[in-house]
Amino acid sequence: MILALETSCDETAAAVFDPARGLVGEWVHSQIVLHGRYGGVVPDLATREHLRTVGPLLERAKEVTDDFRAVTSLAVTHGPGLAGCLAIGTAAAKSLALALKCPLSGVNHLRGHAFSPFIALHAEAPAEFEKKFSALLPHLGLIVSGGNTLLFRLDVSRGISVISSTRDDAAGEALDKGAKLLGLGYPGGPLIEQEAARGKPDAYDFPRGIGPRSELDFSFSGLKTSLRYLLEKMSPEEIKTRMPDLCASYQQAVIDALVRKTTGALSQQSYASIGLSGGVANNRSLRAAMEKLASKQGLPVMIAQPKHTGDNAGMIAFAAWADPHATANPDFSTLKIEPSLPLA
């Protein structure tokens, strides 16, 4: 069994993965309420909270691993993320690896997201996973989160190459900043989605990013600026009344940009499947838009389960097993945190 820890930002998480059965245990301690008081993640507070909660989560993992005796290897997120937060997870994982005399894998958080849509495929039939997974490669993946928005290609060798990324704000960041401008609070994405459910997505015409279809990079800074200029022309009463329409139109602009660039990538290379992962992948409208795109292209779509879209250890444990880039190392003393670690 693989025991994994994830502490890259504001979620403390642990998980246990059995290659023969799948995920046998997952636990997450969320810090949303704590950071919501400040309108965003406070790194020092996040680090202290990880230090406080990582022990109790490991006690939960201990219960399903026969006091850790069933653990054959460990995995931990070593980047990207907040330095102090990453340090807590890696220190705990190194200590446990030393005590259990087990090898330890340093897992790239973004590669965890890249492989997360395939966790459900493994759960359906672990013995048939390799065959079914191979049939879905090469795979075009879209990672959408608060810190990253990028398209990547997962090849038959399971190598990953980045196709495009964002030139400025990530999609999740644009949603959070938009929510702040609208006075909705933190975290912004889910709050905008909640309001958007009652609004008209075509009520306001917000910009859809940059360049022609052949240009695959994302850009969301102009969208945020457009919202700010619009709100400056509206009274507080009008903003309140039109809040659902504002949120629906703003959210739709983000989704349209994501779908447009994904469509452009599909026109440039051949793929056997499409994928969606990352925190923003939990947005129901985005999931529906990607399903529609996949259906139009005649391709299967692999979307991470909601519980595996945010920061979670399940995807870290799975990536430690499925990703050849994450190699278990008996000499884990050289493992270092890498706050700016790229996807590839």
MIDOMAR-678966 format. One record per residue: x, y, z of N, C-alpha, C in turn. Coordinates in steps of 0.02 Angstrom, whole numbers. Example, Ala and Ser with C-alpha at 12.3 -4.5 7.8 and 13.67 -1.06 7.14 Angstrom:
<lummis>
((660,-284,390),(615,-225,390),(660,-165,390)),
((642,-112,354),(684,-53,357),(645,2,394)),
</lummis>
This chain:
<lummis>
((41,-60,0),(0,0,0),(43,63,0)),
((19,114,-33),(54,179,-35),(17,228,11)),
((53,257,58),(27,308,102),(52,376,78)),
((6,422,64),(24,486,35),(2,544,79)),
((40,599,76),(24,661,110),(24,719,61)),
((-22,766,70),(-28,825,28),(-36,886,74)),
((11,934,70),(8,994,111),(34,1055,72)),
((17,1058,7),(46,1110,-35),(18,1180,-23)),
((-43,1185,3),(-74,1251,12),(-117,1252,75)),
((-183,1251,67),(-227,1260,124),(-271,1199,138)),
((-249,1140,116),(-284,1078,133),(-232,1028,160)),
((-244,1001,218),(-202,947,243),(-236,882,226)),
((-201,837,190),(-233,777,166),(-188,716,170)),
((-219,659,181),(-184,594,182),(-227,544,144)),
((-196,494,115),(-232,442,79),(-191,378,77)),
((-227,323,69),(-195,257,63),(-220,225,-1)),
((-174,204,-44),(-191,174,-108),(-163,103,-112)),
((-206,57,-130),(-187,-12,-141),(-194,-27,-216)),
((-139,-41,-252),(-144,-53,-324),(-193,-107,-343)),
((-206,-154,-298),(-251,-209,-313),(-324,-191,-301)),
((-337,-138,-261),(-405,-120,-243),(-423,-47,-257)),
((-374,-4,-258),(-388,67,-266),(-377,104,-201)),
((-409,161,-194),(-403,202,-134),(-444,171,-78)),
((-411,153,-24),(-445,121,32),(-458,170,89)),
((-432,230,83),(-445,281,134),(-421,349,110)),
((-461,401,122),(-443,470,105),(-469,517,159)),
((-427,564,179),(-446,610,232),(-420,680,215)),
((-462,730,223),(-443,800,208),(-466,845,264)),
((-420,888,287),(-439,941,334),(-436,1007,295)),
((-494,1038,287),(-498,1101,249),(-486,1161,294)),
((-453,1211,265),(-440,1274,301),(-481,1332,273)),
((-533,1317,236),(-572,1370,202),(-600,1420,252)),
((-629,1396,306),(-659,1442,355),(-605,1486,386)),
((-548,1457,402),(-493,1495,432),(-471,1553,387)),
((-458,1538,323),(-432,1589,277),(-487,1634,250)),
((-549,1611,254),(-605,1651,231),(-611,1717,269)),
((-588,1717,331),(-590,1778,372),(-545,1832,344)),
((-494,1812,304),(-445,1859,278),(-451,1870,203)),
((-500,1837,171),(-511,1845,100),(-461,1809,56)),
((-423,1763,84),(-374,1725,45),(-328,1687,91)),
((-285,1645,61),(-240,1603,101),(-184,1644,133)),
((-176,1636,198),(-121,1668,236),(-69,1614,247)),
((-11,1617,214),(39,1563,217),(59,1542,287)),
((72,1589,332),(93,1571,400),(39,1532,437)),
((-23,1554,429),(-78,1519,462),(-88,1449,432)),
((-79,1444,366),(-86,1379,333),(-33,1331,359)),
((28,1354,366),(83,1312,390),(69,1286,461)),
((46,1331,504),(31,1311,573),(-26,1260,575)),
((-75,1269,532),(-132,1223,531),(-111,1154,507)),
((-66,1152,458),(-39,1087,435),(-3,1052,492)),
((36,1090,528),(74,1062,584),(27,1033,637)),
((-30,1066,647),(-78,1045,697),(-117,983,676)),
((-131,976,611),(-178,925,588),(-147,864,554)),
((-84,868,534),(-55,811,497),(-51,749,541)),
((-36,758,605),(-33,700,651),(-99,663,657)),
((-154,698,672),(-219,664,676),(-239,629,612)),
((-221,657,554),(-238,624,491),(-198,559,483)),
((-136,560,504),(-95,499,500),(-123,446,547)),
((-152,466,603),(-184,418,648),(-242,384,613)),
((-278,421,571),(-333,392,532),(-306,341,482)),
((-251,358,450),(-220,313,402),(-194,250,437)),
((-172,259,497),(-145,202,536),(-198,148,546)),
((-261,170,552),(-316,123,565),(-329,76,506)),
((-316,98,444),(-331,56,386),(-269,22,358)),
((-212,30,391),(-150,0,367),(-118,-47,418)),
((-160,-70,466),(-134,-116,517),(-74,-86,553)),
((-86,-27,582),(-33,10,617),(27,23,572)),
((14,39,509),(64,54,457),(102,-8,433)),
((87,-67,459),(124,-126,438),(110,-144,365)),
((53,-123,338),(36,-139,269),(65,-88,220)),
((95,-35,246),(124,17,203),(191,-8,174)),
((195,-7,107),(257,-29,73),(297,30,46)),
((264,88,36),(299,148,14),(259,210,32)),
((292,267,32),(259,330,48),(267,378,-10)),
((223,427,-12),(226,479,-64),(206,546,-32)),
((234,599,-56),(219,666,-29),(226,718,-83)),
((183,768,-82),(189,824,-128),(251,865,-109)),
((297,874,-157),(357,914,-141),(359,978,-182)),
((306,991,-221),(300,1052,-259),(249,1043,-315)),
((225,1098,-344),(233,1166,-320),(186,1181,-262)),
((196,1239,-231),(154,1258,-175),(189,1309,-131)),
((160,1322,-73),(189,1368,-24),(245,1333,13)),
((302,1365,17),(362,1333,45),(351,1305,115)),
((323,1345,159),(313,1322,228),(266,1263,232)),
((214,1265,190),(165,1210,190),(196,1146,163)),
((233,1151,108),(267,1093,80),(316,1063,130)),
((349,1106,168),(399,1082,216),(368,1039,270)),
((308,1055,291),(275,1015,343),(262,944,317)),
((234,939,257),(218,874,229),(280,831,217)),
((332,861,188),(392,823,173),(428,801,236)),
((428,843,287),(459,825,350),(423,766,383)),
((356,769,381),(317,714,410),(328,649,371)),
((329,654,304),(338,595,262),(407,565,271)),
((459,607,275),(527,582,286),(533,547,353)),
((503,576,404),(506,546,471),(473,478,471)),
((414,474,439),(378,411,437),(415,359,395)),
((444,381,339),(482,335,297),(542,306,335)),
((574,348,374),(631,326,414),(608,275,467)),
((552,289,499),(527,245,552),(504,178,523)),
((473,180,464),(446,119,434),(495,83,389)),
((552,117,377),(603,90,331),(573,77,261)),
((535,126,237),(502,122,172),(530,174,124)),
((529,159,59),(550,210,9),(498,265,6)),
((520,324,-18),(477,383,-20),(480,414,-89)),
((422,431,-117),(417,466,-182),(400,539,-171)),
((435,583,-205),(416,653,-208),(372,662,-268)),
((309,683,-259),(261,688,-314),(248,761,-331)),
((247,774,-396),(230,840,-422),(154,850,-415)),
((134,901,-379),(63,914,-368),(24,921,-434)),
((54,953,-483),(20,962,-548),(14,896,-585)),
((64,853,-579),(58,788,-611),(6,745,-575)),
((-4,758,-511),(-58,726,-475),(-125,745,-506)),
((-133,809,-521),(-194,832,-555),(-200,801,-625)),
((-143,796,-659),(-144,769,-727),(-170,697,-729)),
((-152,658,-679),(-172,587,-677),(-239,576,-640)),
((-263,627,-605),(-323,619,-563),(-386,597,-601)),
((-396,617,-665),(-457,593,-698),(-460,518,-708)),
((-403,484,-700),(-401,412,-712),(-409,370,-649)),
((-417,403,-591),(-427,367,-529),(-491,326,-531)),
((-545,355,-557),(-609,320,-561),(-605,261,-608)),
((-565,268,-662),(-556,213,-709),(-524,153,-675)),
((-475,166,-633),(-442,112,-595),(-490,80,-546)),
((-532,121,-514),(-578,96,-463),(-630,49,-494)),
((-648,61,-557),(-698,19,-590),(-674,-53,-598)),
((-611,-61,-617),(-583,-129,-629),(-507,-125,-626)),
((-478,-130,-565),(-406,-123,-558),(-365,-170,-603)),
((-389,-231,-613),(-351,-279,-653),(-349,-260,-727)),
((-398,-221,-750),(-402,-203,-820),(-378,-132,-833)),
((-352,-99,-782),(-334,-28,-788),(-283,-15,-843)),
((-229,-53,-844),(-176,-40,-892),(-202,-41,-964)),
((-243,-90,-980),(-270,-96,-1048),(-315,-38,-1065)),
((-360,-21,-1019),(-408,34,-1031),(-372,101,-1033)),
((-323,110,-990),(-285,173,-988),(-247,183,-1052)),
((-214,132,-1076),(-174,137,-1138),(-218,156,-1197)),
((-280,133,-1197),(-325,149,-1252),(-345,223,-1254)),
((-334,259,-1199),(-353,329,-1194),(-295,376,-1209)),
((-238,347,-1227),(-178,387,-1242),(-165,389,-1317)),
((-139,446,-1342),(-122,507,-1307),(-184,545,-1283)),
((-175,581,-1229),(-229,614,-1194),(-217,689,-1190)),
((-268,728,-1205),(-263,801,-1198),(-295,821,-1132)),
((-255,846,-1087),(-280,865,-1021),(-282,940,-1010)),
((-333,962,-974),(-340,1032,-955),(-341,1037,-879)),
((-291,1069,-850),(-288,1081,-778),(-310,1152,-765)),
((-361,1161,-724),(-388,1227,-709),(-393,1235,-634)),
((-353,1280,-606),(-354,1290,-533),(-343,1364,-517)),
((-336,1378,-453),(-324,1447,-433),(-256,1473,-452)),
((-208,1428,-460),(-140,1449,-477),(-116,1429,-545)),
((-153,1385,-579),(-130,1359,-643),(-188,1350,-692)),
((-175,1367,-755),(-221,1350,-809),(-177,1329,-867)),
((-179,1266,-886),(-135,1242,-939),(-163,1180,-974)),
((-143,1173,-1036),(-159,1114,-1076),(-96,1072,-1083)),
((-103,1007,-1079),(-44,963,-1085),(-62,900,-1124)),
((-10,868,-1149),(-17,805,-1186),(14,750,-1144)),
((-25,698,-1130),(-1,638,-1095),(8,583,-1148)),
((70,566,-1162),(85,519,-1216),(78,446,-1194)),
((85,401,-1243),(79,330,-1229),(132,306,-1181)),
((189,341,-1178),(242,324,-1132),(230,353,-1062)),
((174,389,-1055),(154,425,-994),(198,486,-981)),
((233,507,-1032),(269,570,-1028),(222,628,-1038)),
((236,684,-1006),(192,742,-1010),(229,801,-1041)),
((196,834,-1088),(224,895,-1119),(171,950,-1116)),
((191,1009,-1095),(146,1066,-1090),(133,1096,-1158)),
((70,1105,-1176),(51,1134,-1240),(41,1210,-1233)),
((9,1231,-1180),(-3,1302,-1169),(-16,1315,-1095)),
((-7,1378,-1076),(-21,1398,-1006),(-50,1468,-1008)),
((-58,1498,-950),(-87,1565,-947),(-32,1617,-946)),
((-44,1673,-979),(5,1727,-982),(0,1773,-921)),
((-54,1767,-885),(-64,1811,-826),(-102,1773,-773)),
((-164,1793,-760),(-204,1760,-708),(-224,1690,-730)),
((-228,1644,-681),(-257,1579,-694),(-333,1587,-692)),
((-369,1538,-719),(-442,1543,-721),(-472,1547,-651)),
((-447,1506,-605),(-472,1508,-537),(-458,1574,-503)),
((-399,1602,-518),(-381,1667,-490),(-428,1721,-517)),
((-444,1717,-582),(-490,1765,-612),(-559,1761,-580)),
((-582,1701,-564),(-647,1693,-531),(-644,1721,-460)),
((-590,1707,-425),(-584,1732,-356),(-581,1809,-355)),
((-543,1838,-402),(-536,1911,-404),(-602,1942,-427)),
((-637,1909,-472),(-702,1934,-493),(-752,1934,-435)),
((-750,1881,-396),(-794,1876,-337),(-778,1931,-287)),
((-714,1947,-280),(-695,2000,-234),(-721,2068,-258)),
((-716,2081,-323),(-743,2143,-351),(-818,2148,-341)),
((-851,2090,-343),(-924,2088,-335),(-945,2087,-262)),
((-896,2083,-217),(-911,2083,-145),(-939,2018,-119)),
((-920,1962,-152),(-949,1898,-133),(-909,1861,-80)),
((-846,1876,-72),(-807,1842,-21),(-761,1788,-49)),
((-737,1744,-5),(-689,1692,-22),(-714,1624,4)),
((-703,1569,-34),(-673,1566,-101),(-722,1588,-155)),
((-697,1625,-203),(-741,1659,-250),(-774,1615,-302)),
((-737,1565,-328),(-765,1523,-381),(-832,1491,-365)),
((-837,1456,-309),(-900,1424,-291),(-956,1475,-279)),
((-939,1534,-253),(-990,1585,-240),(-1016,1614,-305)),
((-972,1624,-354),(-994,1647,-419),(-1039,1594,-452)),
((-1019,1531,-447),(-1059,1477,-476),(-1128,1475,-444)),
((-1132,1486,-379),(-1196,1485,-345),(-1242,1540,-370)),
((-1215,1600,-377),(-1255,1656,-403),(-1272,1645,-477)),
((-1224,1618,-515),(-1233,1610,-587),(-1291,1562,-604)),
((-1306,1517,-559),(-1359,1468,-571),(-1427,1502,-581)),
((-1433,1564,-556),(-1496,1601,-563),(-1494,1655,-616)),
((-1436,1660,-652),(-1428,1714,-699),(-1425,1693,-772)),
((-1419,1743,-816),(-1416,1732,-888),(-1343,1740,-911)),
((-1314,1689,-940),(-1243,1691,-960),(-1229,1739,-1018)),
((-1281,1762,-1052),(-1271,1808,-1109),(-1294,1879,-1092)),
((-1304,1893,-1027),(-1329,1959,-1008),(-1277,2013,-1019)),
((-1214,1997,-1010),(-1160,2045,-1020),(-1107,2014,-1065)),
((-1076,2055,-1107),(-1027,2031,-1155),(-956,2044,-1129)),
((-928,1995,-1095),(-860,2000,-1069),(-810,1971,-1119)),
((-747,1994,-1119),(-697,1968,-1166),(-681,1895,-1154)),
((-663,1860,-1208),(-650,1788,-1206),(-576,1771,-1214)),
((-531,1813,-1193),(-460,1797,-1198),(-427,1826,-1260)),
((-371,1795,-1279),(-328,1825,-1330),(-321,1781,-1392)),
((-304,1815,-1448),(-280,1781,-1507),(-329,1738,-1545)),
((-307,1715,-1604),(-348,1670,-1645),(-347,1599,-1615)),
((-384,1554,-1646),(-388,1486,-1620),(-320,1452,-1619)),
((-276,1469,-1665),(-210,1438,-1667),(-166,1459,-1608)),
((-183,1515,-1577),(-147,1539,-1517),(-178,1506,-1456)),
((-140,1462,-1422),(-169,1420,-1370),(-158,1446,-1299)),
((-118,1497,-1289),(-108,1523,-1222),(-172,1557,-1196)),
((-179,1554,-1130),(-237,1584,-1098),(-220,1653,-1071)),
((-271,1695,-1063),(-263,1760,-1031),(-330,1780,-1001)),
((-328,1796,-936),(-391,1815,-901),(-387,1884,-868)),
((-331,1918,-874),(-325,1984,-841),(-373,2034,-872)),
((-383,2031,-938),(-428,2077,-970),(-500,2067,-949)),
((-518,2005,-934),(-586,1990,-910),(-599,2024,-843)),
((-551,2018,-798),(-558,2049,-732),(-563,2125,-738)),
((-522,2154,-782),(-523,2227,-792),(-590,2249,-821)),
((-616,2209,-867),(-681,2226,-897),(-736,2227,-845)),
((-734,2179,-799),(-784,2178,-745),(-778,2239,-700)),
((-716,2257,-685),(-706,2315,-641),(-734,2379,-673)),
((-721,2389,-737),(-746,2448,-772),(-822,2449,-775)),
((-851,2390,-784),(-924,2386,-787),(-955,2404,-719)),
((-926,2377,-666),(-953,2390,-599),(-947,2463,-579)),
((-896,2497,-604),(-887,2568,-588),(-944,2611,-617)),
((-977,2584,-668),(-1032,2621,-700),(-1100,2603,-670)),
((-1101,2555,-623),(-1164,2532,-595),(-1171,2555,-522)),
((-1233,2567,-501),(-1245,2585,-431),(-1245,2522,-388)),
((-1234,2529,-323),(-1236,2470,-279),(-1301,2432,-284)),
((-1357,2468,-291),(-1422,2436,-297),(-1427,2395,-361)),
((-1401,2423,-416),(-1404,2389,-480),(-1359,2326,-479)),
((-1301,2332,-447),(-1256,2274,-442),(-1290,2217,-403)),
((-1322,2236,-349),(-1356,2185,-309),(-1412,2151,-348)),
((-1451,2192,-385),(-1507,2165,-423),(-1484,2121,-480)),
((-1430,2142,-513),(-1405,2106,-571),(-1350,2055,-555)),
((-1339,2041,-491),(-1285,1997,-470),(-1287,1929,-506)),
((-1344,1894,-510),(-1346,1830,-545),(-1324,1834,-618)),
((-1346,1886,-653),(-1327,1895,-723),(-1253,1912,-729)),
((-1228,1954,-685),(-1157,1971,-687),(-1114,1908,-677)),
((-1132,1868,-628),(-1094,1808,-613),(-1098,1757,-669)),
((-1159,1748,-696),(-1169,1700,-750),(-1129,1720,-812)),
((-1129,1784,-829),(-1094,1808,-888),(-1018,1804,-878)),
((-995,1822,-819),(-924,1820,-803),(-898,1748,-804)),
((-936,1703,-773),(-917,1633,-771),(-917,1604,-842)),
((-966,1622,-883),(-970,1596,-951),(-911,1618,-993)),
((-886,1679,-981),(-828,1704,-1017),(-767,1661,-1002)),
((-759,1641,-939),(-704,1597,-920),(-711,1530,-954)),
((-770,1501,-951),(-782,1435,-980),(-772,1436,-1055)),
((-797,1488,-1089),(-790,1492,-1162),(-717,1495,-1182)),
((-677,1532,-1144),(-605,1537,-1158),(-571,1469,-1151)),
((-589,1433,-1099),(-560,1367,-1087),(-578,1318,-1142)),
((-641,1318,-1161),(-664,1272,-1213),(-634,1291,-1281)),
((-630,1355,-1295),(-603,1378,-1359),(-531,1356,-1367)),
((-490,1364,-1316),(-420,1344,-1321),(-412,1268,-1324)),
((-455,1233,-1289),(-452,1160,-1292),(-471,1136,-1361)),
((-521,1168,-1391),(-541,1151,-1460),(-484,1165,-1508)),
((-448,1219,-1497),(-391,1236,-1540),(-337,1184,-1536)),
((-324,1160,-1475),(-272,1108,-1465),(-292,1044,-1500)),
((-356,1027,-1499),(-380,966,-1532),(-371,969,-1607)),
((-373,1029,-1634),(-366,1037,-1707),(-293,1032,-1730)),
((-246,1036,-1683),(-176,1036,-1702),(-142,968,-1696)),
((-169,924,-1654),(-141,857,-1646),(-198,807,-1636)),
((-182,743,-1643),(-231,690,-1633),(-228,664,-1561)),
((-287,652,-1532),(-291,627,-1464),(-343,572,-1460)),
((-335,529,-1410),(-382,474,-1399),(-432,491,-1344)),
((-420,545,-1306),(-467,564,-1252),(-452,636,-1230)),
((-500,664,-1195),(-494,732,-1166),(-502,726,-1091)),
((-466,768,-1053),(-473,766,-980),(-479,835,-949)),
((-508,837,-889),(-517,898,-852),(-502,885,-778)),
((-460,928,-748),(-443,919,-677),(-424,986,-647)),
((-411,986,-582),(-396,1048,-546),(-457,1073,-509)),
((-446,1120,-463),(-500,1144,-421),(-560,1172,-457)),
((-549,1209,-512),(-604,1239,-549),(-643,1185,-588)),
((-614,1126,-596),(-648,1072,-631),(-710,1048,-594)),
((-719,1071,-533),(-779,1053,-494),(-839,1095,-515)),
((-827,1146,-556),(-881,1189,-581),(-926,1149,-628)),
((-990,1145,-612),(-1036,1103,-650),(-1044,1127,-722)),
((-1045,1191,-733),(-1053,1217,-801),(-992,1202,-844)),
((-933,1205,-814),(-872,1189,-851),(-870,1115,-867)),
((-890,1073,-820),(-892,1001,-832),(-939,985,-890)),
((-997,1017,-890),(-1046,1006,-943),(-1019,1029,-1010)),
((-983,1085,-1010),(-956,1112,-1073),(-903,1066,-1101)),
((-862,1037,-1058),(-810,990,-1081),(-841,925,-1106)),
((-893,903,-1073),(-929,843,-1096),(-959,854,-1165)),
((-987,914,-1175),(-1016,931,-1240),(-963,933,-1294)),
((-905,962,-1278),(-850,966,-1326),(-826,896,-1345)),
((-818,853,-1295),(-795,785,-1308),(-844,747,-1352)),
((-908,756,-1338),(-959,723,-1378),(-957,747,-1451)),
((-947,811,-1460),(-943,840,-1527),(-883,814,-1564)),
((-828,802,-1528),(-766,778,-1559),(-765,702,-1565)),
((-815,668,-1535),(-817,596,-1537),(-763,563,-1495)),
((-745,595,-1439),(-692,570,-1396),(-719,557,-1325)),
((-692,508,-1291),(-710,499,-1220),(-681,556,-1179)),
((-718,577,-1128),(-694,630,-1084),(-683,602,-1014)),
((-626,618,-986),(-607,595,-919),(-605,657,-874)),
((-652,661,-828),(-655,718,-782),(-645,694,-711)),
((-600,726,-676),(-585,706,-607),(-649,709,-565)),
((-657,661,-521),(-714,662,-475),(-708,724,-430)),
((-765,753,-410),(-763,814,-369),(-715,810,-309)),
((-713,752,-276),(-669,746,-217),(-595,746,-236)),
((-580,737,-301),(-511,737,-323),(-493,798,-365)),
((-536,849,-366),(-521,909,-404),(-479,958,-365)),
((-491,964,-300),(-453,1009,-258),(-388,978,-235)),
((-357,1007,-185),(-296,979,-156),(-314,918,-115)),
((-291,860,-137),(-307,798,-102),(-249,749,-108)),
((-245,704,-61),(-190,655,-61),(-206,594,-103)),
((-270,584,-120),(-287,527,-162),(-251,530,-228)),
((-249,589,-259),(-216,595,-324),(-140,589,-317)),
((-113,607,-259),(-41,601,-247),(-22,528,-240)),
((-62,490,-204),(-50,418,-197),(-56,383,-264)),
((-108,402,-302),(-119,370,-367),(-62,386,-415)),
((-41,450,-417),(13,470,-462),(78,435,-443)),
((89,423,-378),(149,389,-357),(153,319,-386)),
((94,290,-400),(91,223,-430),(88,226,-506)),
((48,271,-534),(35,272,-606),(86,312,-647)),
((118,361,-617),(163,405,-652),(236,380,-646)),
((267,359,-701),(336,336,-697),(385,390,-675)),
((363,452,-679),(406,508,-658),(414,509,-582)),
((366,480,-546),(368,479,-472),(398,412,-450)),
((463,411,-440),(498,349,-423),(512,345,-348)),
((490,290,-318),(503,280,-246),(578,273,-234)),
((605,311,-189),(677,313,-176),(693,293,-104)),
((731,239,-95),(750,220,-26),(792,274,8)),
((832,311,-32),(873,365,-5),(836,431,-13)),
((789,443,32),(746,502,26),(776,564,57)),
((838,560,81),(870,617,113),(881,675,64)),
((884,658,-1),(896,709,-52),(831,744,-75)),
((774,720,-52),(710,749,-74),(703,819,-46)),
((691,867,-90),(684,937,-69),(617,965,-93)),
((593,1016,-59),(533,1049,-82),(550,1094,-141)),
((503,1101,-188),(513,1143,-247),(450,1184,-257)),
((446,1243,-224),(385,1284,-226),(363,1305,-297)),
((410,1309,-344),(393,1331,-411),(400,1275,-462)),
((393,1214,-441),(400,1155,-484),(350,1158,-542)),
((373,1154,-605),(327,1154,-662),(297,1086,-674)),
((245,1082,-715),(214,1019,-732),(264,974,-769)),
((301,1002,-816),(350,963,-854),(408,1008,-874)),
</lummis>
